[in-house]
Amino acid sequence: MNLGLTRSGYRGATIEDAGAHNTQIVLRAIRAQGTLTKAELARQTGLAHPTVTNITRRLMERGLLRTAGMQRGGRGQPATRLVINAEGAHAIGLNVDRDHITMVLTDFAGTVKARLDSEVAFALPEQVRTFYRRNLDKLLAMAGVEAEAITGIGLALPDGLGVVDLPGMPGDYVQWSATNLEALFAEPLGKPIFIENDAAAAAIGEMQFGRGQREQSFFYILISYGLGGGLVVGGHYDRGADGRSGEIGFMGVPGEGGAVVPLQSIVSIAGLNRRLQQAGRAPFAQGEASAADAALQRVLDDWIEECARALVQPLVAVNLLINPGVVLVGGRLPMPLLERLTQRTNLMLRSGGRDAPAIAPVTPAALAEDASAVGAALLSFDDLALAD
């Protein structure tokens, strides 16, 4: 939805824009509360009762909402309670990054019913296509879902995947710049394909299924092989004038020796791998952060300290310019490591941001590890719910 100032001037919301917005907030309200009557929906969303009635009727006709008993005790006829119909739609979400491929199958309630991944460094397009096709039937069988029930396929990947030079990138990785992404996943399902930046997908997923159900405005930080960000304001994902809002990873910060480096060269899995390599350790692998490995914990402690210090001024700028309610951090880090990073960052912000009028707390995102893949799957749900 595009409201307000455009490149050509101001314009208002169209009827279609308003309808899409209203449908989204109705779904978000029901997801957040679990079950609501139409009267409760009207009170919570501020929408007129006839508007709520029209939206919920349309969603029920599409099988995306269902009734869940009656609410008794008031005057007049008992009110019907509405809930999300989890089995009303299913989608596949893929997250492709420079160190992994993750594929999930989710239902309309956002529950991950099946998940497969591969730790592979700088997978080329054909490798990703092969992974998808070889594992599709397995994913469907794990979830107990027929291929016909899939409404769409969402793909989340970093902008400039074959262009932005990060450590270890091979020369042929530039293939991604000329790849027809839709063609990679067109077969065998033949379903609609939706493509999104990985940080944007993670923020959208968090907005619909995670902390965004309670937080109307937040800044999302995605720690992947690089570093991305996403901005949600008033319950909407804000893309900015060129669709590149939230690009916190490119902000310059002091690095080793005082030289200015991109923040993502420190706060990223690539940055962690640099620390691990300096210590003679193997590169990061999901789940390999044993508390019993004291030498590894020292490396992680040093990296967390470096990350927290590097994040202070960029996050002060985010707070001054955007004033989010909370800063959510997700991505590929194990939750214990993510919690240590956010705790240390909060401590440093108390000092580094003491002159700012307001500093939002930094906390782990609810979806964390699979946020980009889940958010990608959500794209087809939005299209299904908002279609005429």
C-alpha positions in Angstrom: 0.0 0.0 0.0 1.4 3.4 -1.0 -0.1 6.4 0.9 1.0 10.0 1.1 3.9 11.5 -0.7 4.9 9.8 -4.0 7.6 10.9 -6.5 5.0 12.7 -8.5 3.3 14.4 -5.5 0.6 13.6 -2.9 -2.2 11.2 -3.4 -4.7 9.6 -1.1 -5.6 6.0 -0.4 -7.7 4.3 -3.0 -10.7 2.2 -2.0 -8.6 -0.9 -2.8 -5.8 0.4 -0.5 -8.3 1.0 2.3 -9.9 -2.4 1.9 -6.5 -4.1 2.0 -5.5 -2.2 5.1 -8.8 -3.0 6.9 -8.5 -6.7 6.0 -5.0 -6.9 7.3 -5.8 -5.3 10.6 -8.8 -7.6 11.1 -6.6 -10.7 10.5 -3.9 -9.3 12.8 -6.4 -8.6 15.6 -7.8 -12.2 15.4 -4.3 -13.7 15.3 -3.3 -11.6 18.3 -6.3 -12.5 20.4 -7.0 -16.0 19.2 -10.7 -15.5 18.9 -13.0 -12.4 18.6 -16.6 -11.6 17.9 -17.5 -9.1 15.2 -18.4 -6.5 17.9 -15.1 -7.0 19.6 -13.3 -6.6 16.3 -15.1 -3.4 15.6 -14.1 -2.0 19.1 -10.5 -3.1 18.8 -9.9 -2.0 15.2 -12.0 1.1 15.2 -13.8 -0.1 12.0 -17.5 0.3 11.5 -19.5 -2.8 12.3 -20.8 -3.2 8.6 -17.1 -3.0 7.4 -16.1 -5.8 9.9 -19.1 -7.8 8.8 -18.2 -7.5 5.1 -14.5 -8.4 5.7 -15.2 -11.4 7.9 -17.9 -12.7 5.6 -15.5 -12.6 2.6 -12.7 -14.3 4.7 -15.1 -17.0 5.8 -16.2 -17.6 2.2 -12.5 -18.1 1.3 -12.1 -20.6 4.2 -9.6 -18.3 6.0 -11.8 -17.8 9.1 -14.2 -20.1 10.8 -16.6 -19.9 13.7 -15.7 -21.3 17.1 -18.9 -21.4 19.2 -21.1 -18.6 20.6 -20.5 -16.0 23.2 -23.4 -15.9 25.7 -24.2 -13.7 28.7 -25.1 -10.5 27.0 -28.4 -9.1 25.8 -30.0 -10.3 22.6 -28.7 -13.1 20.4 -25.4 -14.7 21.4 -22.5 -13.5 19.3 -20.5 -15.8 17.1 -16.8 -16.1 17.8 -14.3 -16.1 14.9 -10.9 -17.7 14.7 -8.3 -18.2 12.1 -8.8 -21.3 10.0 -5.2 -22.7 10.1 -6.0 -25.3 7.4 -7.6 -22.7 5.1 -4.3 -22.1 3.3 -0.8 -23.4 3.1 2.3 -21.9 1.6 6.0 -22.6 1.1 8.6 -20.1 2.1 12.2 -20.2 1.1 15.1 -18.1 2.5 18.3 -18.1 0.4 21.4 -16.5 1.8 25.1 -16.8 1.3 25.5 -19.6 3.8 22.3 -21.5 3.8 19.0 -22.5 2.1 15.9 -22.8 4.3 12.5 -24.1 3.2 9.4 -24.2 5.4 5.8 -25.1 4.9 3.3 -23.0 7.0 -0.4 -23.0 7.5 -2.6 -19.9 7.6 -2.0 -19.5 11.4 1.7 -19.1 10.7 2.6 -22.5 12.2 5.6 -24.1 10.6 4.4 -27.7 9.7 7.7 -28.8 8.1 11.2 -27.4 7.7 14.3 -28.4 5.7 17.6 -26.6 5.4 21.0 -26.9 4.0 24.2 -25.3 5.2 25.9 -24.4 1.9 28.3 -21.6 1.2 27.3 -19.3 -1.7 24.9 -21.7 -3.4 24.4 -20.9 -7.0 21.0 -20.6 -8.6 21.0 -24.1 -10.0 22.0 -25.5 -6.7 19.0 -23.8 -5.0 16.7 -25.1 -7.8 18.0 -28.6 -7.2 17.6 -28.4 -3.4 14.0 -27.2 -3.9 12.9 -29.8 -6.4 14.6 -32.7 -4.6 13.1 -31.8 -1.2 9.6 -30.6 -2.2 7.9 -34.0 -1.9 9.6 -34.7 1.4 8.5 -31.3 2.7 4.9 -31.9 1.7 5.0 -35.4 3.2 6.4 -34.2 6.5 3.6 -31.6 6.7 0.9 -34.0 5.6 -0.2 -31.5 3.0 -1.2 -32.2 -0.6 0.5 -30.2 -3.4 -2.9 -28.8 -4.5 -3.4 -27.1 -1.1 -0.3 -24.9 -1.6 -1.5 -21.3 -2.4 1.9 -19.9 -3.3 5.7 -19.9 -2.9 7.5 -17.0 -1.2 11.2 -16.4 -1.7 13.2 -14.2 0.6 16.8 -13.3 -0.2 19.1 -10.3 0.3 19.0 -7.4 -2.2 22.1 -7.4 -4.4 22.8 -11.1 -3.6 25.3 -11.4 -6.5 26.6 -7.8 -6.2 27.3 -6.9 -2.6 30.8 -8.2 -1.9 31.1 -10.1 1.4 34.0 -12.3 2.6 34.4 -15.6 0.7 32.1 -14.6 -2.2 33.2 -16.6 -5.4 33.4 -14.9 -8.8 30.6 -16.9 -10.3 28.2 -15.8 -7.6 27.4 -12.9 -9.8 25.0 -15.3 -11.6 22.3 -14.3 -9.1 22.3 -10.8 -10.7 21.0 -12.2 -14.0 18.8 -15.0 -12.7 15.1 -15.2 -13.4 14.0 -16.0 -9.8 10.4 -16.9 -10.8 11.8 -19.5 -13.2 13.8 -21.3 -10.4 10.6 -22.3 -8.7 8.0 -22.3 -11.4 8.0 -26.1 -11.6 6.7 -28.5 -10.5 3.9 -26.9 -8.6 3.1 -24.0 -11.0 1.9 -21.8 -8.1 2.2 -18.0 -7.8 5.7 -16.9 -6.7 6.3 -13.9 -4.4 9.7 -12.4 -4.0 10.9 -10.2 -1.1 14.0 -8.8 0.5 15.0 -11.1 3.4 14.9 -8.4 6.1 11.6 -7.1 4.9 10.1 -10.6 4.8 11.4 -11.2 8.4 9.8 -7.9 9.6 6.5 -8.7 7.8 6.5 -12.1 9.4 7.2 -10.7 12.8 4.5 -8.1 12.3 1.8 -10.7 11.5 2.9 -13.7 13.7 5.3 -12.4 16.3 5.9 -9.3 18.5 4.2 -7.1 15.9 0.9 -8.4 17.1 1.5 -6.2 20.2 4.0 -3.6 18.8 2.6 -1.2 16.2 5.9 0.4 15.4 9.3 -1.3 15.5 12.7 -1.5 13.8 13.7 -5.0 12.8 17.4 -6.1 12.5 18.1 -9.3 10.6 21.5 -10.9 11.4 22.2 -13.2 8.5 25.5 -13.6 6.5 25.1 -9.9 6.1 23.0 -7.4 8.1 19.6 -6.0 7.1 16.8 -4.0 8.6 13.1 -3.3 8.3 10.8 -0.6 9.5 7.2 -1.1 10.6 5.3 2.1 11.5 1.7 2.1 12.7 1.3 -1.6 11.7 2.6 -1.1 8.2 5.9 -2.1 6.6 7.5 1.1 5.3 9.7 0.6 2.3 10.9 4.1 1.8 11.0 6.1 -1.5 13.1 3.5 -3.3 12.1 0.3 -1.4 15.4 0.3 0.5 14.4 1.5 4.0 16.1 -0.1 7.0 19.5 -0.7 5.3 21.4 -0.5 8.6 24.1 -2.8 7.4 25.6 -0.2 5.2 26.1 2.4 7.9 29.7 3.2 8.6 31.2 2.5 12.0 34.7 2.4 13.4 36.4 -1.0 12.8 39.8 -2.4 13.7 42.5 0.3 13.7 39.8 3.0 13.6 39.0 2.7 9.9 35.4 3.2 9.0 33.8 -0.1 7.9 30.2 -1.1 7.1 28.3 -2.2 10.2 27.5 -5.6 8.5 31.2 -6.4 8.3 31.0 -6.7 12.1 27.4 -7.5 13.0 26.8 -10.5 10.8 27.7 -14.2 10.4 30.4 -13.0 8.1 31.7 -10.9 10.9 31.5 -13.8 13.3 33.3 -16.1 10.9 36.1 -13.5 10.8 36.5 -13.8 14.5 36.3 -17.6 14.4 38.9 -17.7 11.6 41.3 -15.5 13.7 40.9 -18.0 16.5 41.6 -21.0 14.3 38.0 -22.2 14.5 35.6 -23.6 11.9 33.0 -21.2 10.4 29.7 -20.7 12.1 27.2 -23.6 11.8 23.7 -23.5 13.1 23.4 -25.1 16.5 27.2 -25.4 17.2 27.6 -23.0 20.1 28.2 -25.4 23.0 28.4 -23.8 26.4 30.9 -26.5 27.4 33.4 -25.2 24.8 35.2 -22.5 26.8 37.5 -21.4 24.0 34.5 -21.0 21.7 32.6 -19.0 24.3 35.5 -16.6 24.6 35.4 -16.0 20.8 31.7 -15.4 21.0 32.1 -13.1 24.0 34.6 -11.0 22.1 32.4 -10.9 19.0 29.3 -9.9 21.1 31.3 -7.1 22.7 32.4 -5.8 19.3 28.9 -6.0 17.9 27.3 -4.3 20.8 29.8 -1.5 20.7 29.4 -1.1 16.9 25.6 -1.1 17.2 25.3 1.8 19.7 25.6 4.8 17.4 23.5 3.3 14.5 20.8 2.5 17.0 20.9 5.9 18.6 20.4 7.3 15.1 17.5 4.9 14.5 15.9 6.1 17.8 16.4 9.7 17.0 15.0 9.5 13.5 12.3 6.9 13.8 11.4 6.6 17.5 10.4 2.9 17.3 8.6 1.3 20.2 11.1 -1.6 20.3 14.1 -2.8 18.3 13.7 -6.5 17.4 16.7 -8.7 16.5 16.3 -11.9 14.6 18.2 -14.1 12.2 20.3 -17.2 12.2 21.9 -16.9 15.6 20.9 -19.4 18.3 18.5 -17.9 20.8 21.0 -18.0 23.7 23.5 -16.1 21.6 20.9 -13.6 20.4 19.8 -13.0 24.0 23.4 -12.3 25.1 23.9 -9.9 22.2 20.7 -7.9 22.9 21.4 -7.7 26.6 24.9 -6.4 26.0 23.6 -3.9 23.4 21.0 -2.6 25.8 23.6 -2.0 28.5 25.8 -0.1 26.1 22.9 2.0 24.8 22.1 3.2 28.3 25.5 5.0 28.2 25.9 5.8 24.5 22.3 7.0 24.1 21.9 8.8 27.4 21.4 12.2 25.6 18.6 10.8 23.3 15.0 11.8 24.2 14.0 8.1 24.0 15.8 4.8 23.5 13.7 1.8 22.6 14.6 -1.6 24.2 16.5 -4.1 22.1 15.1 -7.6 22.3 15.1 -10.9 20.4 12.4 -11.2 17.8 9.7 -13.9 18.4 10.3 -15.8 15.1 14.1 -15.3 15.1 15.7 -18.1 13.1 13.1 -18.8 10.4 11.6 -15.3 10.3 12.6 -14.7 6.6 11.2 -18.0 5.4 8.0 -17.7 7.4 7.6 -14.1 6.2 8.1 -15.2 2.6 5.3 -17.7 3.0 3.1 -15.1 4.4 3.3 -13.1 1.1 1.0 -15.6 -0.7 -1.5 -15.5 2.2 -1.8 -11.7 1.9 -2.4 -12.0 -1.8 -5.1 -14.7 -1.1 -6.8 -12.7 1.6 -6.8 -9.4 -0.3 -7.8 -10.7 -3.7 -11.1 -9.6 -5.2 
